[in-house]
Amino acid sequence: MTDKNPCQACGACCAYSQNWPRFSTEDDAALDLIPAALVNDRGSGMRCDGDRCAALAGNIGQATSCTIYAARPEVCRTCMPGDAECAMARRKFALAVLI
């Protein structure tokens, strides 16, 4: 895990729940930037494979990246390393909680 960006060695928040990567405050222009193949059938959030967001590349807890990082939903932008959501997701994958 790097000190600069622990998220690139984690990805737990992107695989925590298929209900988490939802759309909330995005306007139509922002949503249009997300490839349609990555949007769920309801149009309410990101498509997931199980609980894992379809835009997540890599292996949880090792090396991950978001394939649409610049266009990711607001909920993804607000999850910060070490916050309550981060800790909850990391616990699901038995990863140490960031301090």
C-alpha positions as CSV (number, residue, x, y, z in Angstrom):
1,M,0.0,0.0,0.0
2,T,1.4,3.4,-0.9
3,D,1.2,6.5,1.3
4,K,0.4,8.6,-1.8
5,N,-2.8,6.8,-2.8
6,P,-3.9,3.9,-0.7
7,C,-7.0,3.5,-2.9
8,Q,-4.8,2.1,-5.8
9,A,-3.8,-0.8,-3.6
10,C,-7.3,-1.4,-2.2
11,G,-10.5,-1.0,-4.2
12,A,-12.7,-2.3,-1.4
13,C,-15.2,0.5,-1.6
14,C,-15.8,-0.4,-5.3
15,A,-16.7,-3.9,-4.4
16,Y,-18.6,-3.5,-1.2
17,S,-22.2,-3.5,-2.4
18,Q,-24.0,-3.3,-5.7
19,N,-26.2,-0.6,-4.2
20,W,-23.3,1.7,-3.3
21,P,-22.2,3.0,-6.7
22,R,-25.5,4.8,-7.2
23,F,-26.2,8.1,-9.0
24,S,-27.5,10.9,-6.9
25,T,-26.4,14.5,-7.8
26,E,-25.0,13.9,-11.3
27,D,-26.6,16.0,-14.0
28,D,-27.3,14.5,-17.5
29,A,-24.1,15.8,-18.9
30,A,-22.1,13.9,-16.2
31,L,-24.1,10.8,-16.7
32,D,-23.5,10.9,-20.5
33,L,-19.8,10.5,-19.9
34,I,-20.2,7.1,-18.3
35,P,-20.3,4.3,-21.0
36,A,-23.8,2.9,-21.2
37,A,-22.4,-0.6,-20.8
38,L,-21.3,0.3,-17.2
39,V,-24.7,1.7,-16.1
40,N,-27.2,-0.7,-14.4
41,D,-30.5,-1.7,-16.1
42,R,-32.4,0.8,-13.9
43,G,-30.2,3.7,-14.8
44,S,-29.7,4.4,-11.1
45,G,-26.0,3.6,-10.7
46,M,-23.1,1.6,-12.0
47,R,-23.5,-1.9,-13.3
48,C,-22.0,-4.5,-10.9
49,D,-20.8,-8.1,-11.1
50,G,-22.1,-9.3,-7.8
51,D,-21.1,-6.5,-5.4
52,R,-18.1,-5.3,-7.6
53,C,-18.5,-2.3,-9.8
54,A,-18.0,-3.1,-13.4
55,A,-15.6,-0.1,-13.8
56,L,-13.1,-1.5,-11.2
57,A,-10.0,-3.1,-12.7
58,G,-7.5,-5.2,-10.7
59,N,-7.4,-7.2,-7.5
60,I,-8.9,-6.0,-4.2
61,G,-6.2,-5.3,-1.6
62,Q,-3.4,-5.5,-4.2
63,A,-3.7,-3.1,-7.1
64,T,-6.8,-1.5,-8.5
65,S,-8.0,1.3,-10.6
66,C,-11.2,2.8,-11.9
67,T,-11.5,2.6,-15.7
68,I,-13.7,5.7,-15.7
69,Y,-12.0,7.6,-12.9
70,A,-12.6,11.1,-14.5
71,A,-16.3,10.4,-15.0
72,R,-17.0,8.3,-11.8
73,P,-20.2,9.1,-9.9
74,E,-20.3,11.6,-7.0
75,V,-20.7,8.8,-4.4
76,C,-17.3,7.5,-5.6
77,R,-15.7,10.9,-5.3
78,T,-16.9,11.4,-1.7
79,C,-15.5,8.1,-0.3
80,M,-12.2,9.2,1.2
81,P,-9.3,7.0,2.5
82,G,-9.9,6.3,6.2
83,D,-13.4,7.6,6.4
84,A,-16.3,5.5,7.8
85,E,-17.3,4.2,4.4
86,C,-13.7,3.2,3.6
87,A,-13.4,1.4,7.0
88,M,-16.6,-0.5,6.5
89,A,-15.6,-1.6,3.0
90,R,-12.0,-2.6,4.1
91,R,-13.4,-4.7,7.0
92,K,-15.5,-6.7,4.5
93,F,-12.3,-7.8,2.8
94,A,-10.3,-8.2,6.0
95,L,-8.1,-5.3,5.1
96,A,-6.6,-3.2,7.9
97,V,-8.6,0.0,8.5
98,L,-6.7,3.2,7.5
99,I,-5.8,5.6,10.2
